[in-house]
Amino acid sequence: MVMLHGRIRLIQSSTFLQASQIWWWQAEE
């Protein structure tokens, strides 16, 4: 259960990073 929770957290953080990168690219243009 702890492993699953850690994996979900990892996915959430990586998704947030990707979203922020896309937002930055849009702001650049």
MODELLER restraints for C-alpha pairs under 7 A, 6 or more apart:
rsr = mdl.restraints
at = mdl.atoms
